[in-house]
Amino acid sequence: MNNPRPCYLQIAIDTPLNAVFDYRWQCEDHDRPAVGQLALVSFARREVVGLIVGVADETDVPVDKLKDALAVRSQLSPLSQKWLALAGFAADYYQRPLGEVALPGLPKNLRVLTTVALDRALKKLAKLDAPHDATPADMPVLNPRQQAAADVIGGAQGFTPALLYGVTGSGKTEVYLQACAQVLAREPDGQILILVPEINLTPQLEGNIRARFPGVMLATLHSSLSEGERMLHWLAAHQGKARIVLGTRLAILSSLPHLKLIVIDEEHDPSYKQQEGLRYSARDLAVWRAWQLQIPIVLGSATPSLETWHHAQSGRYRKLELRERAVKNAVLPQVKLVDMERDKPKDGLTSQLVAAIRQRMERGEQSLLFLNRRGYAPVICCESCGWISECTRCTSFMVLHRPEHRLRCHHCSLEMRIPRHCPTCGNVDLQPLGRGTQRVEEGLQALFPEARVLRIDADSTRKKGSAQQAFDTVHRGEVDILVGTQMVAKGHDFKKLTLVGIMNPDTALFSQDYRASERLFAQLMQVAGRAGRAGIPSEVLIQTRYPQHPLYGAVVHHDYDHFASALLEEREQAALPPYLFQALLRAEARELATAIEFLSMARDCLAQPGITINDPIPMTMTRVHNVDRAQLLVESPSRPALQAFLKEWMQVLRSMKSRVKWSLEVDPLDI
């Protein structure tokens, strides 16, 4: 037996410091720690779990300044070099320390100080049989276009990115499943990663996968899982037992040693972009990961993002098209515009929409009213003096939630009771302005007392499992009228739904965000696509005061191609993404002037040819939770030039002494 001798571990810690720290470890040759293992260390007067990214026999750090590593998690097999490279790329591209990228991507129970949870999960996983019968069950016959797409995806070799562009109801999910069947049959140990944008889309797809592949272990990864469940599922993927992994954006950073195919469903959805901490795009990281592993990736959508559409049009991505609905005799719904200047709405509903709902009630069919605004009313006001319910901590309004008898800020979560009288003039007649889903639900119950009305939004589905229970109720046909926000707009297949009414979409037409029209079009097309999927004739009624707007014309004709081409032309003329690359520096302080001052110093501290640094401005939502926010936009026509600048710029910014809290977002979606 060899005598123990010191080796030196380079360990990444989850800290804003852009560094990897050296630790000493007494080891023998047979138990020398490996790169990719986790280690327990002392850091800044506390004990934390870090990631070993290097093992050496020598160190440049003076020995008397080194601390000893406390323990190495040897019971867990090391994370692969490919996974470490993925984390390293994300850290470099998004300008964050490696530890801040790699460690939060691991289950929380792996990052705790004790190994009890890990040992328990490993024992439980060892007892589970890992079925390897990839024979699919109940394979339906595809139409020619579906079959061609499934064969292209399933038979692809190497890095072959593809856009599956299919109208709503065209059977994209079935294409995914049959392509997966081909990959699983060809790769005995191969793994497949399927990403969806939202948690509430996972149960339906999970059920489809389990029914299709009963002999294959499936792991799910999303934030609604308990820590024990997430640990177990992550380990199943890490050990290669789970051959299909289904998850939301956080799943892109999961350990998949035998990954052979990546599927990104609804790739256009902004939910794939993380908006806190490491502000990464799961879709973009998925494309890089597919390139790294030289495996195929498919991005599916009825309304692709302009970036993806641009890649497909330029030939960088292969475009696979599904122009017709998969169900026999099913056609896209007829979209009609209801001019609210001519058909004045009562309680938010025009007479044409009310008549259409009543007609569906008589036929035993379902209706969906879509309003992307939860609560009872966006604001309450005093008509005597003009007082409105503003949040005292944010530059936003307090939303009326009438069933709960509360005013609530949707940005800082401040709550208060509804005032009995106006705080300014004492008037007791306070009125709600505008409508949210709660008010629409109340109006429908009064208008159709015999109808079974169900509201699905973030307020009605707060409890775990409540969203799936609500959707199951709709699928069973126990709902006549469904009222919902964007939660109901995509991914759901309601067989009896033949009418979609869209309320109050006009506000997005006048947004200062240049992506607003792209998002509105996608939202309208997605929610319209919930109707008529079972072959029953259906219609979509859009209530608007601007029926002549070209965006609505494109929706009426289901003309994504022309709409996207026109938007891309506008973007090119205006020098906006995807023809320009951007980064956004945000600053937060107690006073707006302090944040602006910091950003001004950041603007002036470094200059580089080909880089445009705009002036700092307040953010649209300037104040949130008593903190003022400002931003600084950096642009370049060259992605490599922007990345080189950001790397140097971050070093300068980190050396600046300031009490301002700041963060950088690369490829921002909201400006």
N, C-alpha and C positions, 0 to 999 in steps of 0.2 A: 504494500500500500504506500503510495507516494505521500511525502510530507506536504501539508498545505502550504501554498505560497500565494502571495498577493497577485491579483489581476485587477484591472481597472475598468470599471463599467461607465460608459457614457449613457446617461439617462435623461430622457426628455420628461419634463414636468409640465403639468397643466398650469402655466403661469404666463402673464403678459410679457415677461422677460423673453427676449428673442435669443435664447441660449439653451445649450444642452450641458448638463453638469456632470462632472467626474466624481465617482465614488470608488472606494476600495472594497475589495471582496476577497476573502481567503478561500481559495478553491483548490481542488485537485483536478487532474486531467480528466478523470472520468465524470466529473460533475461540473465542469466548466460552464458557466451561464452562456446562453445563446442569445444572439440578436433576435429581438421579437418577443422576448419573455418580459413579464412584469416583475417589478421589484419594489419592495417596501423600503423607503428611505426617510431620513430626517431632512426637512427643508423648511427654512425660515421658522424655526422653533415649533414645528409641528411635523407629524408623521403623515406622509402621503404615498400613494402608489404611482410609480413612474414606469416608463417604457424603455427597455434597454435597446439602444440603437447602435451601440458599438462595444466591443470587448477587446482590450489591448493588454499587453504585458508592460507597457510603459505609459507614462503620462507627463505632460508638460506642467501640470499643476504641482506646486511644492507639496511634498508628502505630508508635512505638518499641517497643511490647510485642508486636507482631504477628510471627509467623514466616511465611516464604514456603512455600506448598505446593510440594512437590517435583515432582509429576507428576500429570497427569490421564489416566485410562484412556479416552482418546477412541475407541479401537477398538471399545469396547463401547457399544451404544446405551443411552441412559439408561433407568433404571427409571421406569415411568409414575407419574403423579400419583396414580392409583388405588392402585397398589401402595404408594406412600409413605403414603397415607391409611390403608391397612390396617395398616402397621407403626406408624403414629402412634396408631391406635385401640388396638392391642394394648399399646403402651407405656403409654398413659393408663389403660386398664382394669386391667392387671395391675401397675400402679405401678412400672414399670421405665424406665430411660433409653432413649431412642429408639435409640441405637447398640447397646445390648445386645439389642434386638429385631431390628433390621434386618440387622445384619451377620452374626450367627451363622446367619441363615436363608439366606445365600448360600453357594455351594460354597466349600470351603476354598481351592481354587486361585485363586479370585477375590480372596481376601484376603491372598495372599502378596505379597512385595515385588516380585518379578520378574513380567514379563508373558509369560514363555516358555510356560507351560502354557496361558494364555489364547489366545495367538497360534496355538499348535498346535491347540487345540480349534476355533477359528474356521476355520482352514484345512480341517480334517477335515470340519467341518459343511458348509462351502461345497461340498465335493466330493460330498456326499450328495444324491441326488435326494429331493425332498420330494413324494411321491406325494399326489395330491389326488382320487383316485378313492374316494369314500366309499360306493360301492355295496357293500352287505353281501352276504356269501356264506352259503349254506346257512341260510336263515332258517326255523327250525322254526315250525310252527303253534302258536299259544298257545291255552290254554283261555280261555273268555270273561272270567273275572276277570283273568287275566294281561293279556289284550289291552286291557281297559278301563284297567288301571293304566298300561300302556305308553303308551297314547294320551293319558292325562291328563298324564303326566310329559313325554312328547315334544312335546305340543302346548301346554304351559303358556307363558304370556307374563308377563313382569314377575316380581316377587318372589312366588313361590308355593311356600312350604315345604310338603312333603308327607311323611307317615310311611307307608312301605310296610311294613305289619304283616302278615307272612306266616309261617306255621308252617314249621319246618325241612323242606326238600325241596319247598317250594311253588313254586320256580322264580323267586326274586327276581332272581338273576343274569341270567336270560333277559329279564326285564322291563327291567332296566338296559340290556342290550345293544340291545334293540329300541327303547327310548326314545332311546338314543344315536344309533341309525341315523336316526331322524326329525330329531333336532337337526342332525346333520351334513349331512343332505340339504337342510335348510332354510337353514342358515347356511354359505355357501361357505368362509369362513375361520374358522368358529367352533371353539372349543376346549372340551374337556370334562375335568373333573377328577374322578377316582374315587379315593376314599380307602378303605384297608383298615386294620384295627388292628394287624396283625402282619406282619413280613417274610415268614414262611413261607406266608402266604396269597397272596402276589403271583405266584409262578410259575404256579399253576393258572389264575388269572384272566387273567394276561398271555397265556397260551396260548389261552384262549378269545377274547380280544380280537383277537389277531393272526389267528386263524382266521376270525373274523367279518368283520374289516375289513383284508384283505390290502393294500389300496391306500391305507391311512392310516398316517402315521408315529406310532408310539407311543413315549413316553418314560416311563421308570420312575425314581422317586426314593425311595430309602430308604438307611439308614445302612450296609447291607452292600455297597453299590457301592464300587468303588475311587474315589479322588478324581478320576482322569481320566474315568471313566465318568459320575460324577455331574456333573462340569463339562459334558460333552458333552450329556447329557440335559437339564440345566438350560438350557443355551443354546438347544437345540432348542425348548424350551417358551417361552423368552424371545423368540425370534425368530418365534414363531408357526408354525414348521415342524411341530412335534409337535401334532397336533390332539387326541390323547387323552393325558392324563398320569395315570399310575397310581402311587400311592405311599402311604407311611405318613404319620403326622401331620406330619412336617417338610415334606411337599409342599404343605401349605396356605399356606405362605409363599413358594411359588415364583412367579415372574413369568409371568403368563398374560395377554397383552394382549387376547386375543379370547375370553375365557372366557364360555361361554353356558349351561353346566349343571354342577352339582356333585352328585356321588353320594357318600353316606357309608354304606358297608356295615358291618353290625354296629355300628350307631351307639351301642349301649349299652356297648361295651367300654371299660373304664377305661384301656386302653393309649392312647386318644386324648388322655389328659391327661399332659403332660410333667411329670416329677417332679423335674427338676434345672434349675438356671439359671432361665430364663424359664418359670415354671410355668403354661403356657397350655393351654387345651382346644382341640384342633384342630377338634372338632365345633362348638363354640360360635363360633370364629372363622370357620368355613365358613358358618354361618348369617348372621353379620354381613356377610361378603364377598358372599354372595348378595343380601342386602338392599342393600348398597352399589352393586352392579352392576345391581340390579333384574333378576335372572335366577332361574330355578327351582332348587330344591334338593330332593333326596329323601334321607330318612334311613330306611334299611332295617334291620329286625331282627325276629326271632321273639320276642324278649324285650326290648322297648324300655326304655330308662331311664325312671325315674318322671318325670323332668323332661319328656322328650319325650312320654310318654303323657299327662301333665297338659296339655301344650299341645294335643295332639290332641283330648282330651276337652273342652277349653274352646273349641275351634274356631279356635285360633290357627294350628294346622297342619291341613291336610286329611289325613284318614285313608283310606288305600287298603288293603283287606284281601284276603289270600289265605288262605282257611281250609282248603284242601285241597292235598295234594301234587300236583306237576305230572305225575309219571309215572303212566300209566294203571294203575289197580288198586292203586297204592301207598297204603298207609294209615300213619298214625302208629303207632309201635311200642307194644305193650302193656307198660305199666310195672307192675312188681310190687315189693312191699316184702318183703324177707327179714328176719324178726325174729332178730337175732343172740342174743337171750336164749333163744330156743327152738332155733335151729339154730346151735349153737356152732361158730364158724369154726376150722378147722385150717390152720395156716400162712397165716392171713388170709382163707381161702376157705371159705364155707359149703358144705355138701354139695349144696344146691340149685344154687349157682353152678357147682360142679364138674361136676355132672350135665349142666347146660345147655351147658357148654363141650364136654364129651365128645359130646354130641348133634350139635353143629355140626361137630365134627371128622369124625364119621361121614358127615355130609351134604356135606362139602366146602365148608362155609361158614366165614366168618371171625368171630372174636370180638374184642372190645375190652374190656380192663380199664383203667378210669380211676382213677388215684390221683394227686392233685395234691400229691405229695411226692416229690422226687427223692432220690437217694442210696440207701444200703442200709437204714439205720435212723436215725431222728432223733437218737438218743443212745446211748451205751454207758454201762453202770453197773456198780458193784461191789455185789453183793448182801450182802456182809459188813458194809461200813461205810456204804453209801449214797452213795459218791462217784459223780458223773455228769460227763460230758465237757462242761464249760462252756467257752465261749470266754473267754480271758483279756483280750480287748479289747472284748467286747460283752456285753450282757445277753441272751445267746442260747446255744444249745448248739452243740457241734461235731458235725456230721453225719457218720456213718460211711459212707465210700465204700469198700466192701470190695474190689472188683476192683482199685482203685488202692492198697490198703493205706494209706489216709490218713483222717485226720479233717479235716474242712473246715468252716469257718464260711461260711455263705452270705450273710453281711452284710458282712464285712470281708475275706473271701478268705484268712484265716489258715489255714495247713495245717500238719499235723504227722503224724508216724508214729503208728500205733496203739500205745499203750503195752503193753509185755509184761506188766505187772502194775499193780495199783492204786497210783497215786501216794500214796495216804493210808495204806493198811494192808498193801500188798504182795501182796494176793490176786491170783493169776494167772488166776482164772476170771472174766473180764469178759464181760458179756452185752449183746447189742444189745436195745434196747427199741423196739417199734413197727416199722413197715415203710415202706420207700420203694420206688420202682419197681425198683431193682436187686434187692432181696430178693424181690419178687413175681416178677420174671423168673426168678430162681434156683428158686423154688418151683414155678413152672409147668414148667420144664425137667425137674425131678425127677418131677413128677406126670404129665406128658405127654411122655415122652422122644422120641416119634415126631413131635411137633409142631414146626412152624417158628415159633419165638417171636421177636418183634422188639420192642425197647424204643425208644421215641422220647421223649426229654426233652432238657433243655439240656445234659446231660453227654454224651449219645450223638451230639449234632449240633453239636459245637463247630466242626468244620472247615467252611469255606465250601462250600456246595453239598451238604453231607451230609444236611441235613434233606430237601431235595427228592429226593435219591437214595433215602432211606428211604421217603418217601411214594410214590414211583414203584414201589418194591418191593411195597408194599401194594396199589396199584392194579393191578399185574400179577397179583395173586392168589398171590404167592409167600410169603405169610405166613398162618399159621393163627390165631395169637393175637398181638394187638398190645397192648402195655402202654405207657401214655403218661400224660403230665400234660396241662395245659391246652393244650399245643401241638396236640393231636389233637382238641380239643373242638369246634372250629367251622370252617366253611368247606370241609371236605373231603368229597368224595362217593365213599365206598367202596362199590362196587356189590355186593360179596359179603358185606358185613358185616350180620349178622342178630342179633347178641347184643352188648349192652353191659352189663358189670358195673361197678357203681360202688362203690368201696371207701372206707370211712372218711370220709363226708361230715359226720358229726355234729358235729365240732369247731366248724364255722361257726355252729351253732345257738346257741352260748353266747358269741359274740364281743361285746365292748363296743362295737364299731363298729355304728352304727345302719344302715349300708348292707349289713351282712353277709348278712342274709336275702335281700335283693334280688339280691346277687351270687351267692349259692348257688343260688337258684332259676334264674337265668339260666344258670349253669354246668351244672346238671343237665339243663335243657331242651335246651341246645345239644349236650351230649355224647350225650344220648339220641337226638337228631335225626340222629346219624350212622348209625343202624340202619334197615334196610328201605327205603332210598331207591330201590332198583331194582324195587320191587314184591313182593319176597319177604317173607312174614310174619316179623315180628321181635319181640323182646322186650327189655326193660331190667330188670335186677335191681339194686335198691338195697339194699345191706346196711346196716342201721341198728339201733340199740337203742331208737329212738323212733318206731316205725311209726305212732303215733297223732298225731304232730305235724302241724298243719294245712298246713305248707309241703309236706310229702311228699304229703299228700292232693291238693294243687293240682297237683303234678307228675304224679301217677297219672292225673288226669283232663285233663291238658294244659290246665289252666284258668288261663291268664295273666290274663285279664280280671278274674276275681273276686279273684285274688291281688293284682294291682296296685291294684284299687279299695280293698281292705282295707288295704294298706300306705299308700296315699295318705290314707286316713281317719286312720290312726295318726299319720302325719307332720303332718297338719293339727292334730290334737289336741295333739301334743307340740311344735308350733311348730318344725318342722324343714324343711329344703329339700324340695320347691320352694316352700314357703310362707314361707320365711325365707332371708335372704342372709347369707353368712358370709365371713370372711377369717381366716386363721390366721397369727400371727406366731410364728416359730420362732427359738430362740436356741441356740447351741452354745458350750460352754466346757469347759475342763479339769475344772472342778468344777461340779457341779449347782447348788450354792448361788449361784455367779456368774451362771449363766444365769437362775435364778429371780429374782435381784436385778435384773438388767437388765429382765426382763419386768415386774417390779413397778413399776419406774420408768416403763416405757412405758405401763403401765395408768393411772398417775396423772398423766401429763404433759399429757393433753388429755381434755376431756369434752365431749359434745355430746348434746343431747336426741334421743331415738329410737335411740341407739346403746348397745348393751349390751357391756361389756367384762368378760369373765369373769376369774377369778383364774388366774394362771399355774400350770401343773401339769407334772410330768415327762411326757415322751412314753412311749407304751407300750413301745417299744424305747428305753430310756433312754440306754444307752451303746453307741456304735458306733465302732469303731476308736479307742478310748481318748478319745473325746469324749462328754461328757454333753450331753443335749438336753432342752429343755423347750419348752412352747408356750403361747400365749395366744390364746383364741378371741374374735373380735369378731363381733357379730350385729346385724342390723337387719331389720325387715319391709319396708324400702324400699331397693331397689338404688341409686337416685340418692343417697339420704341416706348410704348406706354409702360410695359412691364419693367423695362430697364430703368425708366424714370422713377416709377413707384418704389422700386427696391432701394434706390439711393435716397429718395425723399423720405421713406420711412425711417431710415437711420438718422436723418437730420431731425425729424419730428420727435423721435423717441429721446433725443438728447436735449430737446427744449424743455425747460422747467416751466410747468404751468399746472394750475389746479383744474383746468378745463378737462372734462371727460370727452375724449374724441375716439372716433373709429373710422375705418376706411372700408368702403364697399366697392368691389370691382364688378363691373357689368351691372350697375344698379337697374332695378325695374321701376322704382318710384323716385321721381326727381321733383 
